[in-house]
């Protein structure tokens, strides 16, 4: 609001004369810290992918499912970190910031352009269902529960994306709350249905620690979101660092723990014979070129 100063009609002393100089827009984007972090995590994801591929070659095709799912998770993360580190996968979100002042001074307004990495949400939309699939298979969830948990997960990620790009703060928090509702559905499916199934299957010792690890770690994501995109307290650089730590713990560290513990727990074996391991139209005993089932 521009204050008008009229010399002919001075303002009464109780109303101070205020000149509001419009604030130029500011840009919040990552710098060296963010860039280096993105490249480091790209390398970690890439090397983990190679490691998981190596591990999967050591088991028979019929027992490779966990290995494959875990490998796909780091493949997608490698691609999204490459996109972000090499300078794509983001856009600027325009935020209108209103600053209130004391002493009856009028509010001031500022436009902020904040760098938002949408590549993150694409990555999460592909990898979080796979992480949940890993856990669901460990627990032995039925198809109906698996569909519920994966749909809830997609709702959570896409509401997060809409929240990040919401033109108004309040609308953004509305999406965020919806994301939390979906997240609670996931926690319920894992904590209640998953635990009961794991007990019946004899995989509790493996499932429960991994499910608790997941629940605690995943809860930190919306907290980071709230202080980064939500209130913009965390700078884009530190936002990248925070998600980097969480992503490394949620993907390579979780994947390695799952594969090591799974290898030690015979009850968690999933053996897929028939078409899955033999291929269509191949009857038992037929040797296929490239088969390495002897592993
Ligand atoms: C958002 C915002 C909306 C509310 C909630 C969220 C939760 C996100 C989570 C992300 C997990 C990502 C993982 C990535 C692995 O690499 C979308 C931030 C609840 C839980 C595990």
Boltz pocket constraint, residues with backbone or C-beta under 6 A from the ligand:
constraints:
  - pocket:
      binder: B
      contacts: [[A, 124], [A, 127], [A, 128], [A, 156], [A, 157], [A, 159], [A, 160], [A, 161], [A, 163], [A, 175], [A, 176], [A, 177], [A, 178], [A, 179], [A, 180], [A, 183], [A, 218], [A, 219], [A, 221], [A, 222], [A, 225], [A, 246], [A, 247], [A, 250], [A, 251]]
      max_distance: 6.0
